[in-house]
Amino acid sequence: MLNKRTFEKIDAPVSEIGLGTWQLGTKWGEPFNGAEAEKILQTAYESGITMIDTADIYNDGESEKAIGKFMKQTNTDFFVSTKCGRGLDPHTAEMYTPEAIENFADASLKRLQTERLDMLLLHCPPSSVYQKDAIFTKLDKMQQAGKLRSYGVSVEKVSEALTAAEHIKNDFCRGNHF
């Protein structure tokens, strides 16, 4: 079995190795294959993996659907971290609104067939989004309502991570953030 570590703020033990699902059930440029996705998820489960990384845009939502279906059919409780916002068109700070974030979360909840997201990450947003208090206030409210266990920001650069962490730490230390 794999070693586990705990996200301490939310007391969530997860495997040290997780499964990334960017190309779950497919190869680049090929159609999604649900049976292949199920085999991959089963192998991950049998290997002791309990942490899944996905996003609403991975395989046009098929990744989340496959994970949700697998968990429901097998009564498996993966810790699922999903991301949202990258599919905004255009992908600009103005498109990141509280309403958009809640709509993304609701769609992920439906695809994952669950009532609460373990972790919702803003998917590489423009760095000015970190200064939008309304976004983090909405995430706080969604967490308090039970839609989210935790939330944070997925970034591409260390400088973005430091900026996001500082903003969340200073302005939004009420909830469980990463």
C-alpha positions as CSV (number, residue, x, y, z in Angstrom):
1,M,0.0,0.0,0.0
2,L,1.0,3.6,-0.6
3,N,2.1,5.9,2.2
4,K,-0.5,8.5,3.1
5,R,-0.3,12.2,4.1
6,T,-3.0,14.3,5.6
7,F,-4.3,17.7,4.4
8,E,-4.3,18.9,8.0
9,K,-6.7,21.8,7.7
10,I,-9.4,19.4,6.6
11,D,-8.2,16.2,8.2
12,A,-8.1,14.4,4.8
13,P,-5.6,11.5,4.5
14,V,-4.6,10.9,0.9
15,S,-2.1,8.7,-0.9
16,E,1.3,10.3,-1.5
17,I,0.9,9.4,-5.2
18,G,-2.2,10.6,-7.0
19,L,-3.7,9.9,-10.4
20,G,-3.7,12.8,-12.8
21,T,-6.6,12.4,-15.3
22,W,-5.8,14.9,-18.1
23,Q,-5.9,12.0,-20.6
24,L,-8.0,9.5,-18.7
25,G,-9.4,6.9,-21.1
26,T,-7.8,8.3,-24.2
27,K,-4.6,9.2,-26.0
28,W,-4.0,12.8,-27.2
29,G,-6.3,13.5,-30.2
30,E,-8.3,10.2,-29.9
31,P,-11.9,9.8,-28.7
32,F,-12.7,9.2,-25.0
33,N,-12.9,5.5,-24.1
34,G,-15.0,4.8,-21.0
35,A,-13.8,1.2,-20.6
36,E,-10.2,2.3,-20.7
37,A,-10.9,5.0,-18.1
38,E,-12.5,2.4,-15.8
39,K,-9.5,0.1,-16.1
40,I,-7.2,3.0,-15.2
41,L,-9.3,4.0,-12.2
42,Q,-9.5,0.3,-11.0
43,T,-5.8,-0.1,-11.3
44,A,-5.3,3.1,-9.3
45,Y,-7.7,2.0,-6.6
46,E,-6.0,-1.5,-6.4
47,S,-2.6,0.2,-6.1
48,G,-3.7,2.2,-3.1
49,I,-4.1,5.6,-4.8
50,T,-6.8,7.6,-3.0
51,M,-6.1,11.1,-4.6
52,I,-7.4,12.0,-8.0
53,D,-6.6,15.2,-9.9
54,T,-9.0,16.3,-12.6
55,A,-10.6,19.3,-14.2
56,D,-13.9,20.3,-15.7
57,I,-12.3,20.6,-19.1
58,Y,-10.4,17.3,-19.2
59,N,-11.8,15.3,-22.1
60,D,-14.7,17.8,-22.2
61,G,-16.0,16.7,-18.8
62,E,-15.7,13.0,-19.6
63,S,-12.9,12.6,-17.0
64,E,-15.1,13.8,-14.2
65,K,-18.0,11.7,-15.4
66,A,-15.8,8.6,-15.5
67,I,-14.5,9.2,-12.0
68,G,-18.1,9.8,-10.7
69,K,-19.4,6.7,-12.4
70,F,-16.5,4.6,-11.0
71,M,-16.9,5.9,-7.5
72,K,-20.7,5.3,-7.5
73,Q,-20.4,1.8,-9.0
74,T,-17.6,0.6,-6.7
75,N,-18.5,2.6,-3.6
76,T,-15.0,4.0,-3.7
77,D,-14.2,7.2,-1.9
78,F,-11.4,8.9,-3.8
79,F,-10.3,12.4,-2.6
80,V,-11.0,14.3,-5.8
81,S,-9.4,17.6,-6.6
82,T,-11.0,19.3,-9.6
83,K,-10.2,22.5,-11.3
84,C,-12.5,25.1,-13.0
85,G,-12.3,28.2,-15.2
86,R,-9.8,27.2,-17.8
87,G,-12.5,26.7,-20.3
88,L,-13.7,30.3,-20.1
89,D,-13.7,31.9,-23.5
90,P,-12.0,34.3,-23.4
91,H,-9.9,33.2,-20.5
92,T,-9.7,36.6,-18.9
93,A,-10.1,37.9,-15.3
94,E,-13.4,39.6,-16.2
95,M,-14.9,36.2,-17.0
96,Y,-14.1,34.9,-13.5
97,T,-17.3,35.9,-11.7
98,P,-18.9,34.5,-8.5
99,E,-21.8,33.2,-10.7
100,A,-19.4,31.5,-13.1
101,I,-17.5,29.8,-10.2
102,E,-20.7,28.5,-8.7
103,N,-21.9,27.2,-12.1
104,F,-18.6,25.4,-12.6
105,A,-18.9,23.8,-9.2
106,D,-22.5,22.7,-9.8
107,A,-21.6,21.2,-13.1
108,S,-18.6,19.3,-11.5
109,L,-20.9,18.1,-8.7
110,K,-23.3,16.7,-11.3
111,R,-20.6,15.0,-13.4
112,L,-18.9,13.6,-10.3
113,Q,-22.2,12.4,-8.9
114,T,-21.5,13.8,-5.5
115,E,-23.0,16.4,-3.1
116,R,-19.7,18.0,-2.1
117,L,-16.4,18.6,-3.9
118,D,-13.3,17.6,-1.9
119,M,-11.2,20.4,-3.5
120,L,-12.0,23.0,-6.1
121,L,-9.1,24.9,-7.6
122,L,-9.3,27.9,-9.9
123,H,-7.5,26.6,-13.0
124,C,-4.6,28.9,-13.8
125,P,-6.6,32.1,-13.7
126,P,-5.0,35.4,-14.6
127,S,-3.2,36.7,-11.5
128,S,-5.5,39.7,-11.1
129,V,-8.3,37.2,-10.2
130,Y,-6.5,36.7,-6.8
131,Q,-7.5,40.3,-6.0
132,K,-11.2,39.7,-6.7
133,D,-12.6,39.4,-3.2
134,A,-16.0,38.5,-4.5
135,I,-14.6,35.2,-5.9
136,F,-13.1,34.1,-2.6
137,T,-16.2,35.3,-0.7
138,K,-18.3,33.1,-3.1
139,L,-15.9,30.1,-2.5
140,D,-16.2,30.7,1.3
141,K,-20.0,30.7,1.1
142,M,-20.0,27.6,-1.1
143,Q,-17.8,25.9,1.5
144,Q,-20.0,27.0,4.4
145,A,-23.0,25.6,2.5
146,G,-21.3,22.2,2.1
147,K,-20.6,22.3,-1.6
148,L,-16.9,22.4,-1.1
149,R,-14.6,20.8,1.5
150,S,-11.7,23.0,0.4
151,Y,-10.6,25.3,-2.3
152,G,-7.5,26.9,-3.7
153,V,-5.7,28.0,-6.9
154,S,-3.8,25.9,-9.5
155,V,-1.0,28.0,-11.0
156,E,1.7,27.8,-13.6
157,K,4.5,29.8,-12.0
158,V,5.9,30.0,-8.5
159,S,5.3,33.8,-8.4
160,E,1.6,33.1,-9.0
161,A,1.5,30.6,-6.2
162,L,3.1,33.1,-3.8
163,T,0.7,35.8,-4.8
164,A,-2.4,33.5,-4.5
165,A,-1.2,32.1,-1.2
166,E,-0.6,35.6,0.3
167,H,-4.0,36.9,-0.8
168,I,-5.8,33.8,0.5
169,K,-3.8,33.8,3.8
170,N,-4.2,37.5,4.5
171,D,-7.8,38.1,3.4
172,F,-9.5,34.7,3.6
173,C,-8.2,32.8,6.6
174,R,-11.7,31.9,7.8
175,G,-12.0,28.6,5.8
176,N,-9.8,25.7,4.7
177,H,-7.6,26.9,1.9
178,F,-4.4,25.6,0.3
